[in-house]
Amino acid sequence: MSENPSRRDVAHWAQRYLSGALAFDEFLELMPEDSNDEEIAELLDLIVHEPQKGGIFGAGPEEYAKHRGRIRALVDILTNESDSAF
């Protein structure tokens, strides 16, 4: 895991992971080990605990869309805010 990446870097890595350009393990290695930034921590938690889409034990379309929507919102926040915000 990385030491103190910028918020924009974290957002970029999340976008790459969500698009399939970055493997889950690679994404985790880039992420900070312990972030004091609540939005980075929430983003990491949402990605790590992302529900399976559909199926017997998976999330329904509405729940999955809500989960992905929050991830996208956090990526937008991290992309658009300066690193001095935390």
C-alpha positions as a Markdown table, in Angstrom:
| # | Residue | x | y | z |
|---|---|---|---|---|
| 1 | Met | 0.0 | 0.0 | 0.0 |
| 2 | Ser | 1.1 | 3.5 | -0.8 |
| 3 | Glu | 2.1 | 6.3 | 1.6 |
| 4 | Asn | 0.0 | 9.5 | 1.4 |
| 5 | Pro | -1.2 | 9.5 | -2.2 |
| 6 | Ser | -3.1 | 12.5 | -3.3 |
| 7 | Arg | -6.9 | 12.5 | -3.4 |
| 8 | Arg | -6.8 | 12.8 | -7.2 |
| 9 | Asp | -4.5 | 9.8 | -7.4 |
| 10 | Val | -6.9 | 7.7 | -5.3 |
| 11 | Ala | -9.8 | 8.8 | -7.5 |
| 12 | His | -7.8 | 7.9 | -10.7 |
| 13 | Trp | -6.9 | 4.4 | -9.3 |
| 14 | Ala | -10.6 | 3.8 | -8.4 |
| 15 | Gln | -11.7 | 4.8 | -11.9 |
| 16 | Arg | -9.1 | 2.5 | -13.4 |
| 17 | Tyr | -10.2 | -0.4 | -11.2 |
| 18 | Leu | -13.9 | 0.2 | -11.9 |
| 19 | Ser | -13.2 | 0.2 | -15.6 |
| 20 | Gly | -11.3 | -3.0 | -15.5 |
| 21 | Ala | -7.9 | -1.4 | -16.3 |
| 22 | Leu | -6.5 | -2.2 | -12.9 |
| 23 | Ala | -6.8 | -5.6 | -11.0 |
| 24 | Phe | -8.2 | -5.6 | -7.5 |
| 25 | Asp | -4.9 | -6.6 | -6.0 |
| 26 | Glu | -3.1 | -3.8 | -7.8 |
| 27 | Phe | -5.7 | -1.3 | -6.7 |
| 28 | Leu | -5.2 | -2.4 | -3.0 |
| 29 | Glu | -1.4 | -2.1 | -3.3 |
| 30 | Leu | -1.8 | 1.5 | -4.5 |
| 31 | Met | -4.2 | 2.5 | -1.7 |
| 32 | Pro | -2.9 | 4.1 | 1.5 |
| 33 | Glu | -2.6 | 1.6 | 4.4 |
| 34 | Asp | -4.3 | 3.9 | 6.9 |
| 35 | Ser | -6.0 | 7.0 | 5.7 |
| 36 | Asn | -7.2 | 9.8 | 8.0 |
| 37 | Asp | -9.3 | 11.1 | 5.0 |
| 38 | Glu | -12.8 | 9.9 | 5.7 |
| 39 | Glu | -13.8 | 10.0 | 2.0 |
| 40 | Ile | -10.8 | 7.9 | 0.9 |
| 41 | Ala | -11.5 | 5.4 | 3.7 |
| 42 | Glu | -15.2 | 5.2 | 2.7 |
| 43 | Leu | -14.3 | 4.7 | -1.0 |
| 44 | Leu | -11.9 | 1.9 | -0.1 |
| 45 | Asp | -14.5 | 0.3 | 2.1 |
| 46 | Leu | -17.2 | 0.5 | -0.6 |
| 47 | Ile | -14.9 | -1.1 | -3.2 |
| 48 | Val | -13.6 | -3.8 | -0.9 |
| 49 | His | -17.2 | -4.7 | 0.2 |
| 50 | Glu | -18.8 | -4.2 | -3.2 |
| 51 | Pro | -21.8 | -6.7 | -3.4 |
| 52 | Gln | -22.0 | -9.2 | -6.2 |
| 53 | Lys | -24.5 | -8.1 | -8.8 |
| 54 | Gly | -27.6 | -10.3 | -9.1 |
| 55 | Gly | -27.9 | -14.0 | -8.3 |
| 56 | Ile | -29.2 | -15.6 | -5.2 |
| 57 | Phe | -26.8 | -13.9 | -2.8 |
| 58 | Gly | -26.1 | -10.8 | -4.9 |
| 59 | Ala | -27.5 | -7.3 | -4.7 |
| 60 | Gly | -30.6 | -6.4 | -6.7 |
| 61 | Pro | -30.4 | -3.8 | -9.5 |
| 62 | Glu | -31.5 | -1.0 | -7.3 |
| 63 | Glu | -29.1 | -1.8 | -4.4 |
| 64 | Tyr | -26.2 | -2.3 | -6.8 |
| 65 | Ala | -26.9 | 1.0 | -8.6 |
| 66 | Lys | -27.1 | 2.8 | -5.2 |
| 67 | His | -23.7 | 1.3 | -4.2 |
| 68 | Arg | -22.0 | 2.1 | -7.5 |
| 69 | Gly | -23.6 | 5.6 | -7.3 |
| 70 | Arg | -22.0 | 6.3 | -4.0 |
| 71 | Ile | -18.6 | 5.1 | -5.3 |
| 72 | Arg | -18.9 | 7.4 | -8.3 |
| 73 | Ala | -19.9 | 10.3 | -6.0 |
| 74 | Leu | -16.8 | 9.8 | -3.9 |
| 75 | Val | -14.6 | 9.6 | -7.0 |
| 76 | Asp | -16.0 | 12.9 | -8.2 |
| 77 | Ile | -15.5 | 14.5 | -4.8 |
| 78 | Leu | -11.8 | 13.3 | -4.6 |
| 79 | Thr | -11.2 | 14.3 | -8.2 |
| 80 | Asn | -12.6 | 17.8 | -7.7 |
| 81 | Glu | -11.3 | 18.8 | -4.3 |
| 82 | Ser | -7.8 | 19.8 | -3.5 |
| 83 | Asp | -5.6 | 17.8 | -1.2 |
| 84 | Ser | -5.8 | 20.4 | 1.4 |
| 85 | Ala | -9.4 | 19.5 | 2.1 |
| 86 | Phe | -8.4 | 17.0 | 4.7 |
